[in-house]
Amino acid sequence: MKILAAVVADFQMGNVTPRSRLGDDLRGEPVIRRTLRRVLAAGRFSGVHLLVDPSQEAAARRACDGLDVAVETHAAGRVPWRGYMAAARKWALDGWRGGLLGATVFDESCHPWVLEALARREQADAVADIHPAAALLDPKLTAAVVDHYKGIAEDARLAFTQAPPGLSAAVYAASLLADMARQVQPLCRTLAYRPAEPQKDMIMQPCHLACQARVAHAWGRCLADTDTGFERVAAILEQVGADEPDADAVAEFLRTRRWTPTGMLPAEVEIELTTEDPLAESTLRPRGRAVGSRGPMPPALFGRLIEELASRGDIRVVLGGFGDPLRHPQWPELLRLCRAADIFALAVRTPALDLDRRASAVLHEQAVDVLNVLLDANTPETYRRVHGVDAFEQVTANLEGFFAVQAELQRPVPLVVPEMIKTHATLDEMEAFYDRWINRCGSAVIAGPSCYGGRWPDLAVMDMSPPTRQPCARVFERLTVLADGRVTACDQDFTGEHAIGSIGEESLAAIWSGPAMASLRRSHLEKRYDGLPLCPECREWHRP
């Protein structure tokens, strides 16, 4: 069986980032060269091909000088869904999957037109698609995936293993690549849940190669493309003690550093612009009087915060909090500040009652990645019952108007993600809600209700917390900034009673690395869970 390895590389733009780091020095060697050496070490391929735009041929040849790699050029351009996939993957970079649209790390790099043309010309049965920034690719694990494909090729057209991003690759049958190119769809749209055509999860199908549990359960992006990923790969190469660490050694590194802050700034920051809210009487979340009046956040204060956040190249910013960001009188200006600062990932969380045509146009113009809509119902009656407002038809009409603007502009981003909180009041509509929005926009979220550390009525149908408590990952990755500038270590602190600082008085970086956060993290690592008064009764500690 003839199987090729293909690395589709772009030395200018990354797969999920605006700048490529393939030519950057990684402990004395360019990222792309490390990737190619690891591919060659797998020893299972009839040929290894580096495929680039003709304008980048010289850079590609320099990168693989002396290696048994064929440099190929193509004029196919970037995949048409690059921005669409990037918007989905930005919120789940540390897992091989788990993000919006059912997107996986394999969707980041696969270029079916280029790979299919290569397979057809070389008369290959299959192609292993290698992420170009996979400088820690495990040759043995990659070889095992190739061998697995050879054993199941009569029954499946794909082979993969669920290792952390960057440690392995996917193998595609030539016929599958042809189908993807003809249908103009990424792999995730082929394998994603479709209500009309349910199928087994892909890890329950023959295409999946089960690897060691400690590798499968490891968490962390091992691709040298984002700021955090690049720094992590460099640290692994330096600290593991071997220039060619295998997947097991990398997994152990990730395990021992699971509860470590991700950098000088959090990976994600939620910013509350105002507590003004059209759903002030909602029974599902703290809003209105339960929250109190804060804001609107002054544009100057917001601008200083965004300027600081922009220093982290893979920061995720959510405009939400305990009010509707679209009720801030200058919200379009604030979005422009985000885009002018090149914020990596940007989401807006709103009930969408104010999502008129003008608002829809602004969200598209400012390239927001995700529009998270707090809908919580599938009928007007349930919406009225849980939110105290008769506005279900208005919100769904606003969403259809938003989709119409998308169609006119021919822009699939922002991704629309309707959300429902699962309670006794919404349970009967949950399945219909999920299927409706999966069919309409590809994503939907069913969230569990929170008791906010015992400060809010317990609306849960059942307790979904795991039986054994672990440290909360969010205190190592995330902060919330309230509309008055106060910073809370936890998004469960809806009144700001336990704020740990204020961006009006100090930088967010100082707060993130300050004594209050250090004490909170220490309490979790020591399994005391008393760093905040909210922690002992919290049921949300298991959220990613």
C-alpha positions in Angstrom: 0.0 0.0 0.0 1.4 3.4 -1.0 1.0 6.1 1.6 2.6 9.5 1.3 3.3 12.1 4.0 2.3 15.7 3.0 3.1 18.9 4.8 1.1 21.8 3.4 3.0 24.8 4.6 2.5 28.6 4.6 5.5 30.7 5.6 3.4 33.8 5.9 0.2 32.9 7.6 -0.5 30.3 10.2 -3.5 27.9 10.2 -5.2 29.6 13.1 -2.8 32.6 13.6 -2.3 35.7 11.4 1.5 35.1 11.4 3.3 31.9 10.5 6.1 30.7 12.8 7.4 27.9 10.6 10.7 29.8 9.9 11.2 30.8 13.5 14.2 29.4 15.3 13.3 26.7 17.8 16.4 25.8 19.9 18.7 26.2 16.9 16.5 24.9 14.1 13.5 26.2 12.2 10.1 24.8 13.3 9.4 23.4 9.8 12.7 21.5 9.7 12.1 19.9 13.0 8.7 18.8 11.8 10.1 17.3 8.6 12.8 15.4 10.5 10.2 13.8 12.8 8.1 12.8 9.8 11.1 11.2 8.1 11.9 9.3 11.3 8.5 7.6 11.2 9.9 5.5 8.3 6.5 4.4 7.0 6.0 6.7 3.9 6.7 6.1 0.2 7.6 9.8 0.1 7.6 13.0 2.1 6.4 16.1 0.3 6.5 19.7 1.4 3.9 21.7 -0.5 3.9 25.5 -0.7 2.8 28.4 -2.8 5.2 29.1 -5.7 6.3 32.4 -4.0 7.6 30.4 -1.1 9.5 27.8 -2.9 12.9 29.2 -2.1 12.1 29.4 1.6 10.9 25.8 1.5 14.0 24.5 -0.2 16.2 26.2 2.4 14.2 24.7 5.2 14.6 21.1 4.0 18.1 21.3 2.6 19.8 18.0 3.0 16.6 16.2 3.9 14.9 13.5 1.8 11.9 15.7 1.2 10.3 16.6 -2.2 9.4 20.3 -2.4 6.3 20.8 -4.4 4.5 24.0 -5.4 0.8 24.5 -5.9 -1.5 27.4 -6.9 -4.6 26.2 -4.9 -4.3 29.1 -2.4 -5.5 28.6 1.2 -8.4 26.4 2.0 -11.7 28.4 1.6 -12.7 27.5 5.2 -9.5 28.7 6.9 -11.2 31.6 8.7 -14.2 29.5 9.6 -12.1 26.7 11.1 -9.8 29.2 12.9 -12.8 30.9 14.5 -13.9 27.5 15.8 -10.5 26.1 16.9 -9.4 29.2 18.8 -11.5 28.2 21.7 -10.2 24.7 22.0 -6.5 24.9 21.0 -5.3 22.6 23.8 -7.4 19.6 22.8 -7.4 17.6 19.6 -11.1 18.3 19.5 -13.8 19.8 21.7 -14.4 23.1 20.1 -17.2 24.6 18.0 -18.6 22.9 14.8 -17.0 19.6 16.0 -13.7 20.9 14.6 -10.5 19.0 15.3 -6.8 19.8 15.1 -6.8 17.8 11.8 -9.1 20.4 10.3 -6.5 23.1 10.8 -4.0 21.7 8.3 -5.9 19.5 5.8 -6.0 20.9 2.3 -8.0 18.2 0.4 -7.5 19.8 -3.0 -3.7 19.7 -2.7 -3.5 16.4 -1.0 -5.9 14.7 -3.5 -4.0 16.1 -6.5 -0.7 14.7 -5.0 -2.3 11.3 -4.3 -3.7 11.1 -7.8 -0.4 12.1 -9.5 1.6 9.7 -7.4 -1.0 7.0 -7.6 -1.0 6.8 -3.8 -3.7 4.9 -1.8 -3.6 7.4 1.1 -1.9 10.6 2.4 -0.9 11.4 6.0 -1.5 15.1 6.5 1.2 16.5 8.8 0.6 19.8 10.6 3.6 22.0 9.6 4.2 23.2 13.1 4.3 19.7 14.6 7.9 20.0 15.8 7.2 17.3 18.5 5.5 14.8 16.2 6.1 11.3 17.7 7.6 9.1 14.9 6.5 5.8 16.5 3.0 7.0 17.2 2.7 8.3 13.7 4.0 5.0 12.3 1.4 3.2 14.5 -1.4 5.3 12.9 -0.1 4.4 9.4 0.0 0.7 10.3 -3.5 1.0 11.8 -4.8 2.5 8.5 -3.3 -0.3 6.5 -5.2 -2.8 8.7 -8.6 -1.0 8.4 -8.4 0.4 4.9 -11.1 -1.9 3.6 -13.5 -0.7 6.3 -12.6 3.0 6.8 -11.1 5.8 4.9 -9.4 7.6 7.8 -7.1 6.8 10.7 -6.1 8.9 13.7 -5.4 8.7 17.4 -6.6 11.1 20.1 -3.2 12.5 21.2 -2.6 16.1 22.2 -2.4 18.5 19.1 1.0 18.1 17.4 2.0 14.6 18.5 0.5 12.6 15.6 -1.2 12.9 12.3 -4.3 11.7 10.4 -4.2 9.4 7.4 -6.8 10.0 4.6 -7.7 7.7 1.8 -7.4 9.3 -1.6 -11.1 8.8 -2.1 -12.0 10.6 1.1 -9.8 13.6 0.0 -11.6 13.6 -3.3 -15.0 13.7 -1.6 -14.0 16.5 0.7 -12.8 18.6 -2.2 -15.9 17.9 -4.3 -18.2 18.7 -1.4 -16.1 21.7 -0.3 -16.3 20.7 3.3 -13.7 20.1 6.0 -13.5 16.8 7.8 -15.4 18.0 10.8 -18.5 18.7 8.8 -18.4 15.2 7.3 -18.1 13.5 10.7 -20.1 15.9 12.9 -23.4 15.0 14.6 -26.3 15.5 12.2 -29.8 14.9 13.6 -31.1 13.3 10.4 -28.1 11.0 10.1 -26.8 10.0 13.6 -23.7 7.9 13.7 -21.2 6.6 16.3 -18.6 9.0 17.7 -15.4 8.8 15.6 -13.4 7.4 18.6 -15.9 4.4 18.6 -15.3 3.7 14.9 -12.5 1.6 13.3 -10.7 4.7 12.2 -9.6 5.4 15.7 -6.3 3.9 17.1 -6.5 3.8 20.9 -3.2 5.1 22.3 -2.0 5.0 25.9 -4.5 6.5 28.3 -1.9 9.0 29.7 -1.3 10.3 26.2 -5.0 10.4 25.2 -5.9 12.3 28.4 -3.0 14.8 28.2 -4.0 18.4 27.7 -2.0 21.0 25.9 -1.2 22.3 22.4 2.2 20.9 21.3 2.2 22.9 18.0 4.8 25.7 17.7 2.4 28.1 16.1 0.7 30.2 18.8 2.6 32.0 21.5 1.7 29.5 24.2 2.3 26.5 21.9 5.7 27.7 20.8 6.8 28.4 24.4 5.5 25.0 25.5 7.3 23.1 22.7 10.5 25.0 23.6 10.1 24.2 27.3 9.5 20.5 26.5 12.6 20.3 24.3 14.7 22.0 27.1 13.3 20.3 30.2 12.4 16.7 29.1 16.1 16.1 28.6 16.0 14.6 25.1 16.0 16.4 21.7 13.5 13.9 20.4 10.9 13.4 23.2 8.3 10.8 22.5 4.5 11.1 23.2 4.8 9.5 26.6 7.4 11.9 27.8 5.5 14.9 26.5 2.3 13.6 28.1 4.1 13.4 31.5 5.4 17.0 31.0 1.8 18.2 30.3 0.4 16.3 33.3 2.9 17.8 35.8 2.1 21.3 34.5 -1.6 21.0 34.2 -2.1 23.3 37.1 0.3 26.1 36.1 -0.6 29.6 35.0 -0.4 29.8 31.2 1.7 33.0 31.1 2.0 36.6 32.3 -1.6 37.1 31.4 -4.6 34.7 31.5 -5.4 32.7 28.4 -9.0 34.1 28.4 -10.5 37.2 29.8 -14.3 37.9 30.0 -15.1 41.6 30.0 -18.4 43.0 31.2 -19.2 46.2 29.4 -22.4 47.0 31.3 -25.0 45.4 33.5 -27.8 46.8 31.5 -29.8 43.9 30.2 -33.1 43.2 28.4 -33.4 39.9 30.4 -33.1 41.6 33.8 -35.8 39.3 35.3 -34.4 36.0 34.0 -34.6 33.1 36.4 -31.7 31.2 34.8 -28.7 33.5 35.5 -28.0 36.4 37.8 -29.1 39.5 35.9 -30.7 42.9 36.8 -31.3 43.6 40.5 -29.4 40.4 41.5 -26.3 41.8 40.0 -26.6 45.5 40.7 -25.8 48.4 38.5 -22.2 48.7 37.1 -20.8 50.6 34.1 -21.0 51.3 31.4 -17.2 50.8 31.2 -15.5 53.9 30.0 -13.9 53.5 26.6 -10.6 54.8 27.9 -10.4 52.2 30.6 -11.5 49.5 28.1 -8.8 50.7 25.6 -6.1 50.5 28.2 -7.2 46.9 29.1 -7.2 45.8 25.4 -3.8 47.4 24.8 -2.4 45.3 27.6 -4.2 42.1 26.5 -2.9 42.5 22.9 0.6 41.8 24.3 -0.4 38.1 24.4 -0.6 36.9 20.9 -3.1 34.1 21.6 -5.5 35.9 24.0 -9.2 35.0 24.0 -11.6 37.9 24.9 -15.3 37.4 25.6 -17.5 40.5 25.9 -20.2 39.4 28.2 -20.3 39.3 32.0 -23.7 39.8 33.7 -25.2 42.2 31.3 -25.7 42.6 27.5 -22.7 44.1 25.8 -25.0 45.4 23.0 -26.5 47.7 25.7 -23.2 49.6 26.1 -23.8 52.9 24.3 -20.4 52.7 22.5 -20.1 49.0 21.9 -19.2 49.3 18.2 -16.3 51.6 19.1 -15.1 49.1 21.7 -15.1 46.3 19.1 -13.1 48.4 16.8 -10.5 48.9 19.6 -10.3 45.1 19.9 -9.7 44.6 16.2 -7.2 47.5 15.9 -5.2 45.8 18.6 -5.3 42.5 16.7 -6.9 40.5 19.6 -6.5 36.9 18.7 -10.0 35.5 19.5 -13.1 37.6 20.2 -16.6 36.5 21.2 -19.7 38.5 22.1 -22.2 36.9 24.5 -25.7 38.4 24.3 -29.4 37.7 24.6 -29.7 39.2 21.0 -32.8 41.2 21.6 -30.9 44.2 20.2 -29.4 42.3 17.3 -30.8 44.5 14.5 -29.3 44.8 11.0 -26.9 47.6 12.1 -25.6 45.5 15.0 -25.2 42.5 12.7 -23.2 44.5 10.2 -20.9 45.8 12.9 -20.2 42.3 14.2 -19.2 41.2 10.7 -17.2 44.3 10.0 -15.2 43.8 13.1 -14.6 40.1 12.4 -16.0 38.8 15.7 -15.2 35.1 15.9 -18.2 33.9 17.9 -21.7 35.3 18.6 -22.9 33.4 21.7 -26.7 33.8 22.0 -28.4 33.2 25.4 -31.6 31.8 24.1 -32.6 29.0 26.6 -35.8 28.0 24.9 -37.3 26.5 21.8 -40.8 27.9 22.1 -42.2 31.3 23.1 -44.0 29.9 26.1 -40.8 28.5 27.7 -38.9 31.7 26.8 -41.5 33.8 28.6 -41.5 31.5 31.6 -37.8 31.4 32.2 -36.9 35.0 31.1 -40.0 36.9 32.1 -40.1 38.6 28.7 -42.2 37.8 25.6 -39.4 38.1 23.1 -38.7 34.6 21.7 -40.0 35.4 18.2 -38.1 38.7 18.2 -34.8 37.0 19.0 -35.2 34.2 16.4 -36.2 36.8 13.8 -33.1 38.8 14.7 -31.0 35.7 14.2 -32.5 35.1 10.8 -31.7 38.7 10.0 -28.1 38.0 11.1 -27.9 35.0 8.8 -29.3 37.1 5.9 -26.4 39.6 6.5 -24.0 36.7 6.5 -25.4 35.5 3.2 -25.2 38.9 1.6 -21.6 39.5 2.7 -20.7 35.8 2.0 -18.9 35.6 5.4 -19.5 32.5 7.6 -17.9 34.2 10.6 -19.0 35.2 13.3 -20.0 31.6 14.2 -23.4 31.7 15.9 -23.7 29.6 19.0 -27.2 29.5 20.6 -27.1 28.4 24.2 -29.6 26.7 26.5 -29.3 26.1 30.2 -30.5 22.6 31.1 -33.1 22.9 33.9 -36.4 21.3 34.8 -38.1 24.2 33.0 -36.2 23.7 29.7 -35.5 19.9 29.8 -38.5 19.0 27.5 -37.2 21.3 24.8 -33.5 20.5 25.0 -33.3 17.9 22.2 -35.4 19.9 19.8 -33.4 23.1 20.6 -30.1 21.3 20.0 -31.1 19.7 16.7 -32.7 22.9 15.5 -29.6 25.0 15.9 -27.1 22.3 14.9 -29.0 22.1 11.6 -29.2 25.9 11.2 -25.8 27.1 12.2 -23.6 24.1 13.0 -23.2 24.8 16.7 -25.3 24.8 19.9 -24.5 24.6 23.6 -26.4 22.9 26.3 -24.9 24.3 29.6 -25.5 23.2 33.1 -27.0 25.7 35.5 -24.8 27.1 38.3 -25.7 27.9 41.9 -22.8 30.4 41.9 -21.2 29.0 45.0 -24.5 28.8 46.8 -25.5 32.4 46.0 -28.2 31.4 43.4 -31.1 28.9 43.4 -30.0 25.4 42.5 -31.8 24.7 39.2 -29.8 21.6 38.2 -31.7 18.5 37.0 -28.8 16.5 38.5 -25.3 17.2 39.8 -22.9 16.7 37.0 -19.7 17.3 39.0 -17.2 14.3 39.0 -17.1 12.3 42.2 -13.6 13.4 43.1 -12.8 17.1 43.3 -9.8 18.5 41.5 -8.3 22.0 41.3 -10.3 24.3 39.1 -8.6 24.9 35.8 -10.1 28.3 35.4 -8.1 29.9 38.2 -5.0 29.0 36.2 -6.3 30.3 32.8 -9.1 32.9 33.2 -10.2 36.2 34.8 -13.3 38.3 34.6 -13.3 42.1 34.5 -16.5 43.8 35.7 -17.9 46.9 34.1 -16.6 49.1 36.9 -13.1 47.9 36.5 -12.9 45.4 39.3 -11.4 42.0 38.6 -12.8 38.8 39.9 -10.8 35.5 40.0 -14.0 33.6 39.3 -16.9 34.2 36.9 -19.2 32.9 39.7 -18.7 36.1 41.7 -21.6 38.0 40.0 -21.7 40.8 42.6 -17.9 41.4 42.6 -18.0 40.9 46.4 -14.7 39.0 46.3 -12.9 41.1 43.7 -9.1 40.8 43.8 -8.2 44.1 42.2 -9.1 46.8 39.8 -7.7 47.6 36.4 -8.2 51.3 37.3 -5.5 50.9 39.9 -3.1 48.3 38.5 -2.4 46.2 35.4 -4.2 43.0 34.8 -0.8 41.3 34.7 0.0 42.5 38.2 -3.4 41.1 39.4 -2.9 37.8 37.6 0.4 37.2 39.2 -0.5 38.9 42.5 -0.8 37.5 46.0 -4.6 37.0 45.9 -4.4 34.7 42.8 -1.3 32.9 44.2 -3.2 32.2 47.5 -6.3 31.0 45.6 -4.3 28.7 43.4 -2.3 27.3 46.3 -5.6 26.5 48.2 -6.7 24.4 45.2 -3.4 22.7 44.7 -3.4 21.8 48.4 -7.0 20.6 48.0 -8.3 23.0 50.7 -10.6 24.9 48.3 -11.0 27.8 50.7 -9.2 30.5 48.6 -12.5 32.2 48.0 -15.8 32.0 50.0 -17.4 30.7 46.8 -15.2 27.7 46.4 -16.5 25.3 49.0 -20.0 25.2 47.5 -19.0 25.5 43.9 -20.1 22.8 41.4 -18.4 24.4 38.4 -14.8 23.5 39.2 -14.7 20.8 36.5 -15.4 23.1 33.6 -12.5 23.4 31.1 
